[in-house]
Amino acid sequence: MDCTHCTVIGRFNGIKALFLAVTPFSSIINKVDDNLKNKYSDSFKNDSKYDGLKMEANKMLNSMTKMQTIKVLRERYGLSLVDAKKIVDSVKQ
């Protein structure tokens, strides 16, 4: 065997070892991620402090696209993109 072949095998074994070390944690991370999604996915649907914004977003959706509605909510109320999108998604028909 030449040295190049040994180097490639050595790198492969290193990558394989890393993969085997990380794989068990991916299932734990996925479970935590799923739990957080379930906990917070309906936060805007059930939160009454956003009722006014949701009503306004619903009216805007009758005459605007989803993207335009998000943009207007952000401009008027200083919302983050994520918050404006969640509000629009919570009322989108």
N, C-alpha and C positions, 0 to 999 in steps of 0.2 A: 504494500500500500504506500501511496505517496502522501506527503504531508497535507496536501490540499484535501484529500479524502478524509483524513483524520480530523481536520479543522471543521469540515462540514458536519461530520457525525457529532463532534463535540458541541457545536452550536445547536444542532437538532436536539440533542439530549438536554441541553440547557433550556431550550424553548419548551420541550416536553415536560420537564420538571416544573417550570413556571406555570404552564397550563394546568397541570395536575394540582398544584398548590392553590390556584385561583378558583378553579371550577367549583369546589364546595361552597365558596362564599357567594357565587353568583346566585344560587338558589335562595340564600338568606337575603341578599339584596333585593331580589325579585319579590319575596314575601313582604318585606318592609315597604317596598314601593307600592305593591298592591294594597296593603293596609292603609297607607297614606292616601292613595287615590280614592279608596272607598270612604275614608273619613272626611275628605275635603271636596269630593266631586260635586256634591249638592249644596255646598256652602252658600252660593249665591241664590239658589232656588228657595231656600228656607230662611234667608236673612231678611227681616222686614225693613232694615235700614236702607236697603236698596230698592224698595218697592217703587218709589218715585222715579228712580232712574230706569227701572225695568218698564214702567208704564210709558215713559218718554221714548225709550228704545223701541218699544212695541209700535208706537205711533210712527216713529221715523221709518221703521221697516216697511210700512205701507207705501212709502213714496221713495225710499232710498234702498240701495243695495246694502248688504251686510257690512261690506268694507267701508262704505260712506257713513253708515250709522256708527261704527266703531270710531272712525276719525272724528266725527262731530262730538261724540261723548268725551273723547280724550281732550279735544280743544275746549269744550265748555266747562268741564269739571276737573281737568288736570289729572285724569285717570291714567294709570299705566296701560300699556297695550294689553297685557294679560287680563287686568280687571275689566276693561271695556269689552274685551272679547267674551269673557265669562258672562257678563251681564247680557250681552246680545244673544249668546248661545242659550242662556236660560229662558229667553222669551221667544226665540226663533220657532216659528210654527212648522 
